Amino acid sequence: MRTSDFDYDLPAEYIAQTPLEQRDLSRLLILDRHTGDFRHAIFRDIGNYLRQGDILVLNETRVIPARLFARKVPSGGKVEILLLRKRDEHTWEALVGGKGLTVGKQLKVSALVPEDKTPTGEIIEDLSGSERLIQFDQELEPFFSIIGHVPLPPYIHTTLQDPERYQTVYANNPGSAAAPTAGLHFTPELITQLIGKGIQFTNVTLHVGMDTFAPVNEGNPKEHRMHTEWCQLMPETAEVINQASKEGGRVIAVGTTSVRTLESAAANGKLTAFEGPTDLFILPGYKFQVVDGLITNFHLPRSTLIMMVSALAGRENILNAYEVAKQANYRFYSFGDAMLII
């Protein structure tokens, strides 16, 4: 297995720069992971391809306004900060952009309105590359409304007019630097309609980091250092999923983040409560413990995410489906169209 096995060509015009006006009017490619057969649909009709008793597992994380601007003290040099993970009340792991960002450097966070008072941070550790550990003199969350900007993936170049369009309608637990984008297609009305058809819903939380967009640069993907993300699956969630599965319902993850949470919480094929970091890297050959199906978007070439969906559906099936989607002018990546793999 080579990283190049998961490469494919995608001209820039296929990358969706803005979300559709109506979330559930995105297109849906249904892929039979056992046969490789596919069909085309609209996302709001997804209930036609689900069965009574199936359970959809949503990641209810909420994207925080994790992109900050700051100035070095005392020089005033410009700095960009992207918050990745919170270590404790005042300390964050972050990506930084700017020169001379060494340990001990003081950073004054900039406000949307210059007169507003804002926290000051100090770089206390170089975590390698452009990652730093920054300790602030105050909690950042109370200041998010005056200092924070919603981060968008690096391949989106169009300004997002409504930041809520980069949130799922069920986003509830703040903590992500990126959205679990498979869930962006759901509307409250669609969820209600599916529940009326006997489809169950439950929630997990995984706080998504920007590392999710990083390509695998090693020739052998097994040598790739997988990023760590915090996730939580509550005892009552494990109970309802195990019961649904016992009664013949399919466990369908909404997004790769839900897959990662479910499989991290699985022990000997049974789901148990879980809370903590996971660095689970799912590659072809992985034996899924819990997940039977997946709702997902179309992923970057050579990424850990295309490797995960290939583990579920087969590399050849996935790459063929991607070519079919290109020929049919599907929209790719975060604001793009969706797949249902069952």
Buried (B, 14 or more C-beta within 10 A) or exposed (E): BEBEBBEBEBEEEBBBBEBBEEBBEBBBBBBBBEEBEBEEBBBBEBBEBBBEBBBBBBBBBBBBBBBBBBBBBEEEBEBBBBBBBBEEEBBBBBBBEBEEBEEEBBBBBBBEEEEEEBBBBBBEBBBEEBBBBBBBEBEBEEBBEBBBBBBBBEBBEEEBEEEEBBBBBBBEBBBBBBBBBBBBBBBEEBBEBBEEEEBBBBBBBBBBBBBBBBBBEEEEBEEBEBBBBBBBBBEEBBBBBBEBBEEEBBBBBBBBBBBBBBBBBBEEEBBEEBEEEBEBBBBBEBEBBBBBBBBBBBBBBBBBBBBBBBBBBBBEBBBBBBEBBBEEEBBBBBBBBBBBBB
